[in-house]
Amino acid sequence: MKSRTLWGAIALTAIACAPATARQSSEGERTEEAVETTGEKSNLDEVICRTSKATGSRVRTSKRCLTRRQWIAEQAQNRRDLDRAQTSRGTSD
């Protein structure tokens, strides 16, 4: 359970720290095709490292290095998961 909470916190931190250019566009999720059409195709394979602090700790940090393409895909997946969780509240499965 701690691991799941930690990864959730890391994912939310990564979303909050994402640059404005990687945030969602007005018509929905920013996909790889949207990035390519804006002329950022050569930057999709650039490796970006981000550090995040563990919730409840002042010292513990973790560093993740992914390509821009992977960060965008992860952000889109996190957004879908968050939307699904928010829309399924109060319904019985």
C-alpha distances in whole Angstrom, upper triangle without the diagonal:
4,5,5,6,9,10,11,12,14,15,17,18,20,21,23,24,26,30,32,33,30,29,30,33,35,35,31,29,31,31,32,36,36,35,38,40,40,41,38,38,39,36,33,33,33,30,28,26,23,22,19,18,14,13,15,17,20,21,18,19,18,21,21,24,25,28,29,29,25,24,26,25,21,22,24,21,18,21,21,18,18,22,20,18,20,23,21,20,22,23,23,22
4,5,5,6,9,10,10,12,14,15,16,18,20,21,22,24,28,30,32,29,28,29,33,35,35,32,29,30,31,32,36,36,35,37,40,39,40,37,37,38,35,32,32,31,28,26,23,21,19,16,14,11,10,11,13,17,17,14,15,15,18,19,22,23,27,28,28,25,23,25,24,21,22,24,21,19,21,22,19,19,23,22,19,22,25,23,22,25,26,26,25
4,5,5,6,8,10,10,12,14,15,16,18,20,21,22,26,28,30,27,26,27,31,33,34,30,27,28,28,29,33,33,32,35,37,37,38,34,34,35,32,29,29,28,25,23,21,19,17,14,14,11,11,13,14,17,17,14,14,13,16,16,19,20,24,25,25,21,20,23,21,18,19,21,19,17,20,21,17,18,22,21,19,22,24,23,23,26,27,26,26
4,5,5,6,9,10,11,12,14,15,17,18,20,21,25,27,28,25,24,25,29,31,31,27,24,26,26,27,31,31,30,33,35,35,36,33,33,34,31,28,28,28,25,23,21,19,18,15,15,12,12,14,16,19,20,16,16,15,17,16,20,20,23,24,24,20,19,21,20,16,17,19,16,14,17,17,14,15,18,17,15,18,21,20,19,22,23,23,22
4,6,5,6,9,10,11,12,14,15,16,18,20,24,26,27,24,23,24,28,30,30,27,24,26,27,28,32,31,30,33,36,35,36,33,34,35,31,29,29,29,26,23,21,18,17,14,13,10,9,11,13,17,18,15,15,14,17,17,20,21,24,24,25,21,20,21,21,17,17,19,17,14,17,18,15,14,18,18,15,17,20,20,19,21,23,23,23
4,5,5,6,9,10,10,12,14,15,16,18,22,24,26,23,22,24,28,30,31,27,25,25,26,27,31,30,29,32,35,34,35,32,32,32,29,27,27,26,23,21,18,15,13,10,10,7,7,10,11,14,14,11,11,10,13,14,17,18,22,22,23,20,18,20,20,16,16,19,17,14,17,19,16,16,20,20,18,20,23,23,22,25,26,27,26
4,5,5,6,9,10,10,12,14,15,16,20,22,24,20,20,21,25,27,28,24,22,22,23,24,27,27,26,29,32,31,32,29,29,29,26,24,24,23,20,18,16,14,13,10,11,9,10,13,14,17,17,14,12,11,12,12,15,15,19,19,20,16,15,17,16,12,13,16,14,11,14,16,13,14,17,18,16,18,21,21,21,24,25,26,25
4,5,5,6,9,10,11,12,14,15,19,21,23,19,18,19,23,25,26,22,20,21,22,23,27,26,26,29,31,30,32,28,29,30,27,24,25,25,22,20,18,15,14,12,12,10,10,13,15,18,19,16,14,13,15,14,17,17,20,20,20,17,15,17,16,12,12,14,12,9,12,14,11,10,14,15,13,15,18,18,18,21,22,23,23
4,5,5,6,9,10,10,12,14,18,20,22,19,18,20,23,25,27,23,21,22,23,25,28,27,26,29,31,30,32,29,29,30,27,25,25,24,22,19,17,14,12,9,9,8,7,11,12,14,16,13,12,12,14,14,17,18,20,20,21,18,16,17,17,14,13,16,15,11,14,16,14,13,16,17,15,17,20,20,20,23,25,26,26
4,5,5,6,9,10,10,12,16,18,20,17,17,19,23,25,26,23,20,20,21,22,26,25,24,27,29,28,29,26,27,27,24,22,22,21,18,15,13,10,9,6,8,7,9,12,13,15,15,12,10,9,10,10,13,14,17,17,18,15,13,15,15,12,11,15,14,11,14,16,14,14,17,19,17,19,22,23,22,26,27,29,28
4,5,5,6,9,10,11,14,16,18,15,14,16,19,22,23,19,16,17,18,19,23,22,21,24,26,25,27,24,24,25,22,20,20,20,18,15,14,11,11,9,11,11,12,16,17,18,19,16,13,12,12,11,13,13,16,15,16,13,10,12,12,8,8,11,10,7,10,12,11,11,14,16,15,16,19,20,20,24,25,26,26
4,5,5,6,9,10,14,15,17,14,13,15,18,20,22,18,16,17,19,21,24,22,22,25,27,26,27,24,26,27,23,22,23,22,20,17,16,13,13,10,11,12,11,15,16,18,19,17,15,14,15,14,16,16,18,17,18,16,12,13,14,11,9,12,12,8,10,13,11,10,13,15,14,15,18,19,19,23,24,26,26
4,5,5,6,9,12,14,16,14,13,16,19,22,23,20,18,18,20,21,25,23,22,25,27,26,27,24,25,26,22,21,22,20,18,15,13,10,9,7,9,10,10,14,14,15,16,14,12,12,12,12,14,15,17,16,18,16,12,14,15,12,11,14,14,11,13,16,15,13,17,19,18,18,22,23,23,26,28,30,29
4,5,5,6,10,12,14,11,11,14,17,20,22,19,16,15,17,18,21,20,19,22,24,22,24,20,22,22,19,17,18,17,15,12,11,8,9,8,11,12,13,17,17,18,18,16,13,12,11,10,12,12,14,12,14,12,9,11,12,9,8,12,12,10,11,15,14,14,17,19,18,19,22,24,24,28,29,31,30
4,5,5,9,10,12,9,8,11,14,17,18,15,13,13,15,17,20,18,17,21,22,21,22,20,21,22,19,17,19,18,17,14,14,11,12,11,14,15,15,19,20,20,21,19,16,15,15,13,15,14,15,13,14,13,9,10,11,9,6,9,11,8,9,12,13,11,14,16,16,17,19,21,22,25,27,29,28
4,6,8,10,13,11,9,12,15,17,20,17,15,15,18,20,22,20,19,23,24,22,24,21,23,24,21,20,22,20,19,15,15,12,12,11,13,15,15,18,19,19,20,19,16,16,16,15,17,16,18,16,17,16,12,13,15,13,10,13,14,11,11,15,15,13,16,19,18,18,21,23,23,26,28,30,30
4,6,9,11,10,10,13,16,19,21,19,17,16,18,19,22,20,18,22,23,21,22,19,22,22,18,18,19,17,16,12,12,9,10,9,12,15,15,18,19,18,19,18,15,14,13,13,14,14,16,14,16,15,11,12,15,13,11,14,16,14,14,18,18,16,19,22,21,21,24,26,26,30,32,34,34
4,6,8,6,7,10,13,16,18,16,14,13,15,16,18,16,15,18,20,18,19,16,18,19,15,15,16,15,14,11,12,10,12,12,15,17,18,22,22,22,22,21,17,16,15,13,14,13,13,11,13,13,9,9,12,11,9,12,14,13,13,16,17,16,18,21,21,21,24,26,27,30,31,34,33
4,5,6,7,11,13,16,18,17,15,13,15,16,18,16,13,17,18,15,17,14,17,17,14,14,16,15,15,12,13,12,14,15,18,21,22,25,25,24,24,23,20,19,17,16,16,15,14,11,14,14,11,11,14,14,11,14,17,16,15,19,20,19,21,24,24,24,26,29,29,33,34,37,36
4,5,5,9,10,13,15,14,13,11,14,16,17,14,13,16,17,14,16,14,17,18,15,16,19,17,18,15,17,15,18,18,21,23,24,27,27,27,28,27,23,23,21,19,19,18,17,13,15,17,13,12,16,16,13,14,17,16,15,18,20,19,20,23,24,23,25,28,29,32,34,36,36
4,6,8,9,12,14,14,12,10,12,13,14,11,9,13,13,10,12,10,13,15,12,13,16,15,16,14,17,16,19,20,23,26,26,30,30,29,30,29,25,24,22,20,19,17,15,11,13,15,12,10,14,15,12,14,17,17,16,19,21,20,21,24,25,25,26,29,30,34,35,37,37
4,7,9,12,14,12,10,7,10,10,13,10,9,12,14,12,13,11,13,15,12,11,14,14,14,13,15,14,17,18,21,23,24,28,28,28,28,27,23,21,19,17,16,14,13,9,10,12,9,7,10,11,9,10,13,13,13,15,18,17,18,21,22,22,24,26,28,31,32,34,34
4,7,10,12,10,8,7,10,12,14,12,11,15,15,14,16,14,16,18,16,15,18,17,18,16,17,16,19,18,21,23,23,27,28,28,29,27,24,22,21,19,19,17,16,12,13,14,11,9,12,12,8,9,13,12,10,13,16,15,15,18,20,19,21,24,25,28,29,32,31
4,7,8,6,5,5,9,12,13,10,11,14,15,14,17,15,17,20,17,16,19,20,20,19,20,19,22,21,24,26,26,29,30,31,32,30,27,25,24,21,21,19,18,14,14,15,13,10,12,13,9,8,12,12,9,12,15,14,13,16,18,18,19,22,23,27,27,30,29
4,6,6,6,6,9,12,12,9,10,14,13,12,15,15,17,20,18,17,21,21,22,21,23,22,25,25,28,29,29,33,34,34,35,33,30,29,27,25,24,22,20,16,16,18,16,12,14,16,13,11,15,15,13,14,18,17,16,19,21,20,21,24,25,29,29,32,31
4,6,8,9,12,15,15,12,14,17,15,15,18,18,20,23,22,21,24,25,26,25,27,26,28,28,30,31,31,35,36,36,37,36,33,32,30,28,28,25,24,20,20,21,19,16,17,19,15,14,17,17,14,15,19,18,16,19,21,20,20,23,25,28,28,31,31
4,7,8,11,14,13,11,14,16,15,15,19,19,20,23,22,21,24,25,27,26,28,27,30,29,32,33,33,36,38,38,39,38,35,33,31,29,28,26,24,21,19,21,19,16,17,18,16,13,16,17,14,14,18,17,15,18,21,19,19,22,24,27,27,30,29
4,6,9,13,13,11,13,16,15,16,19,18,20,23,21,19,23,24,25,24,26,24,27,26,29,30,30,33,35,35,36,34,32,30,29,26,26,23,22,19,17,18,17,13,14,15,12,10,13,13,10,11,14,14,12,14,17,16,16,19,21,25,24,27,26
4,6,10,11,9,11,14,14,15,18,16,17,20,19,16,19,21,21,20,22,21,24,24,26,27,27,31,32,33,34,32,29,27,25,22,22,19,18,15,14,14,13,9,10,11,9,6,9,11,8,9,12,13,12,14,17,16,17,19,22,25,25,27,26
4,7,8,6,7,10,11,11,14,13,14,17,15,13,16,17,19,18,20,20,23,23,26,27,28,32,32,33,33,31,28,26,24,21,20,17,16,12,11,12,11,8,9,11,9,7,11,12,11,12,15,15,15,17,20,20,20,23,25,29,28,31,30
4,5,5,7,9,10,11,13,12,12,15,14,11,15,16,18,18,20,21,24,24,27,29,29,33,34,35,35,32,29,26,24,21,20,16,14,12,9,11,11,7,7,11,10,8,11,13,12,12,16,17,16,18,21,22,22,24,26,30,29,31,30
4,5,5,6,9,10,11,10,9,12,11,8,11,14,16,16,19,20,23,25,28,29,31,34,35,35,35,33,29,26,24,20,18,15,12,10,7,10,11,8,8,12,12,10,13,15,15,15,18,20,20,21,24,25,25,27,30,33,33,34,33
4,5,5,6,9,10,10,9,13,13,11,14,16,19,19,23,24,27,28,32,33,34,38,38,39,39,36,33,30,27,24,22,18,16,13,11,13,14,11,11,15,15,13,16,18,17,18,21,22,22,23,26,27,27,29,32,35,34,36,34
4,5,5,7,9,9,10,13,13,12,15,17,19,19,22,23,26,27,31,32,33,37,37,38,38,36,32,30,27,24,22,19,16,13,11,14,14,11,12,15,14,12,16,18,16,17,21,21,21,23,25,26,26,28,31,34,34,36,34
4,6,5,7,6,7,10,9,8,12,13,16,16,19,20,24,25,29,30,32,35,35,36,35,33,30,27,25,22,20,16,13,10,9,12,12,9,11,14,13,13,16,18,17,18,21,22,22,24,27,27,28,30,32,36,35,37,36
4,5,6,5,5,8,9,8,12,14,17,18,21,23,26,28,32,33,35,39,39,39,38,36,32,30,27,24,21,18,14,12,10,14,15,12,14,17,17,16,19,21,20,21,24,25,25,27,30,30,30,33,35,39,38,40,38
4,5,7,8,11,12,12,15,17,20,21,24,25,29,30,34,36,37,41,41,41,41,39,35,33,30,27,25,21,18,15,14,17,18,15,16,20,19,17,21,23,22,22,26,27,26,28,31,31,31,34,36,39,39,41,40
4,6,8,11,11,12,15,16,19,19,23,24,27,29,32,34,36,39,39,39,39,37,33,31,28,26,24,21,17,14,14,17,17,14,17,20,18,18,21,23,21,23,26,26,26,28,31,31,31,34,36,40,39,42,41
4,6,8,9,10,13,14,17,18,22,23,27,29,33,35,37,40,40,39,39,37,34,31,28,26,23,20,17,14,14,18,17,15,18,21,20,20,23,25,24,25,28,29,29,31,33,34,34,37,39,42,42,44,43
4,6,5,7,10,10,14,14,18,20,24,26,29,32,33,37,36,36,35,34,30,28,24,22,19,16,13,10,10,14,14,12,15,18,17,17,20,22,22,23,26,27,27,29,31,32,33,35,37,41,41,43,41
4,5,6,8,10,13,15,19,21,25,27,30,33,35,38,38,37,37,35,31,28,25,22,19,16,12,10,10,13,14,13,15,18,18,18,20,22,22,24,26,27,28,30,32,33,33,35,38,41,41,43,41
4,6,7,8,12,14,18,20,24,26,30,32,35,38,37,37,36,34,30,27,24,21,18,15,11,10,11,14,15,14,16,19,19,20,22,24,25,26,28,30,30,32,34,35,36,38,40,44,44,45,44
4,5,5,9,10,14,16,20,23,26,29,31,34,34,33,32,30,26,24,20,18,15,12,9,7,8,12,12,12,14,16,17,18,20,22,22,24,26,27,28,30,32,33,34,36,38,41,42,43,42
4,6,8,10,14,16,20,22,26,28,30,33,33,33,32,29,26,23,19,16,13,10,7,5,5,8,9,9,11,13,14,15,17,19,20,21,23,24,25,27,29,30,31,33,35,39,39,40,38
4,6,9,13,15,19,22,25,27,30,33,32,32,31,28,25,22,18,15,12,9,5,6,6,9,10,11,13,15,16,17,19,20,22,23,25,26,28,29,31,32,34,35,37,41,40,42,40
4,6,10,13,17,19,23,25,28,31,30,30,28,26,23,20,16,14,10,8,5,6,8,10,10,12,14,15,16,18,20,21,22,24,26,27,28,30,31,33,34,36,38,41,41,43,41
4,7,10,13,16,20,22,25,28,27,27,25,23,19,16,13,10,6,5,4,6,9,9,9,12,14,14,15,18,19,20,22,24,24,25,28,29,30,32,34,35,36,40,40,42,40
4,7,10,13,17,19,22,25,24,23,22,20,16,14,10,8,6,6,6,6,10,10,8,11,14,13,14,17,18,18,20,22,23,23,26,28,28,29,32,33,34,38,39,40,39
4,7,10,14,16,19,22,20,20,18,16,13,10,7,5,4,6,8,10,13,11,10,13,15,14,15,18,19,18,20,23,23,23,26,28,28,29,32,33,34,38,38,40,39
4,7,10,13,16,19,17,17,16,14,10,8,6,5,6,9,11,11,14,13,10,13,15,13,13,17,18,16,19,22,21,21,24,26,26,27,30,31,31,35,36,38,37
4,7,10,13,15,14,13,12,10,7,5,4,6,9,12,14,15,18,16,13,16,18,15,16,19,20,18,20,23,22,22,25,27,26,27,30,31,31,35,36,38,37
4,7,9,12,11,11,11,9,5,5,7,8,11,14,17,17,19,17,14,17,18,15,15,19,19,16,19,22,20,20,23,25,23,24,28,29,28,32,33,35,34
4,6,9,7,7,8,6,4,7,9,12,15,17,20,21,23,20,18,21,22,18,18,22,21,18,21,24,22,21,24,26,24,25,29,29,29,32,34,35,35
4,6,6,8,8,6,6,7,11,13,16,19,22,23,24,21,19,22,22,19,19,22,21,18,21,23,21,20,24,25,23,24,28,28,27,30,32,33,33
4,6,8,10,9,9,11,14,16,20,21,25,25,26,24,21,23,24,20,20,23,22,18,20,23,20,19,23,24,21,22,26,26,25,27,30,31,31
4,7,9,9,11,13,17,19,23,25,28,28,30,27,25,27,28,24,23,26,25,22,24,26,24,22,26,27,24,25,29,29,27,29,32,33,33
4,6,6,8,11,15,18,21,24,27,28,30,27,24,27,28,24,24,28,27,23,26,28,26,25,28,29,27,28,31,32,30,33,35,36,36
4,6,8,12,15,18,21,24,27,28,30,28,25,28,29,26,25,29,28,25,27,30,28,27,30,32,29,30,34,34,33,35,38,39,39
4,6,10,13,16,20,23,26,27,29,27,24,28,29,25,25,29,28,26,28,31,29,28,32,33,31,32,35,36,35,37,40,41,40
4,7,10,14,17,20,24,25,27,24,22,25,26,23,23,27,26,23,26,28,26,26,29,30,28,30,33,33,33,35,37,38,38
4,7,10,13,16,20,21,23,21,18,22,23,20,20,24,23,21,23,26,24,24,27,29,27,28,32,32,32,35,37,38,37
4,7,10,13,17,18,20,17,16,19,20,17,18,21,20,19,22,24,22,22,26,27,26,28,31,31,31,34,36,36,36
4,7,10,13,15,17,15,13,17,18,15,17,20,20,18,21,24,23,23,26,28,27,28,31,32,32,36,37,38,37
4,7,10,12,14,11,10,14,15,12,14,17,17,16,19,21,20,21,24,25,25,27,30,30,31,34,35,36,35
4,7,9,12,10,9,13,14,12,14,17,17,17,20,22,22,23,26,27,27,29,31,32,33,37,37,38,37
4,6,8,6,6,10,10,10,12,14,15,15,18,20,20,21,24,25,26,27,29,30,32,35,36,37,35
4,5,5,6,9,10,11,12,14,15,16,18,20,21,22,24,26,27,28,30,31,33,37,37,38,36
4,5,5,6,9,10,10,12,14,15,16,18,20,21,22,24,26,27,28,30,32,36,36,37,36
4,6,5,6,9,10,11,12,14,15,17,18,20,21,23,24,26,27,29,31,34,34,35,34
4,5,5,6,8,10,10,12,14,15,16,18,20,21,22,24,26,27,29,32,32,33,31
4,5,5,6,9,10,10,12,14,15,16,18,20,21,22,24,26,27,31,31,33,31
4,5,5,6,9,10,11,12,14,15,16,18,20,21,22,24,26,30,30,32,30
4,5,5,6,9,10,11,12,14,15,16,18,20,21,22,25,28,28,29,28
4,5,5,6,9,10,10,12,14,15,16,18,20,21,23,26,26,28,26
4,5,5,6,9,10,10,12,14,15,16,18,20,21,25,25,27,26
4,5,5,6,9,10,11,12,14,15,16,18,20,24,24,26,24
4,5,5,6,9,10,10,12,14,15,16,19,22,22,23,22
4,5,5,6,9,10,10,12,14,15,17,20,21,22,21
4,5,5,6,8,10,10,12,14,16,19,20,22,21
4,5,5,6,9,10,11,12,14,18,18,19,18
4,6,5,6,9,10,11,12,16,16,17,16
4,5,5,6,9,10,11,15,15,18,17
4,5,5,6,8,10,14,14,17,16
4,5,5,6,9,12,12,14,13
4,6,5,6,10,11,13,12
4,6,6,9,11,13,14
4,6,8,9,12,12
4,6,6,8,9
4,6,8,10
4,7,10
4,7
4
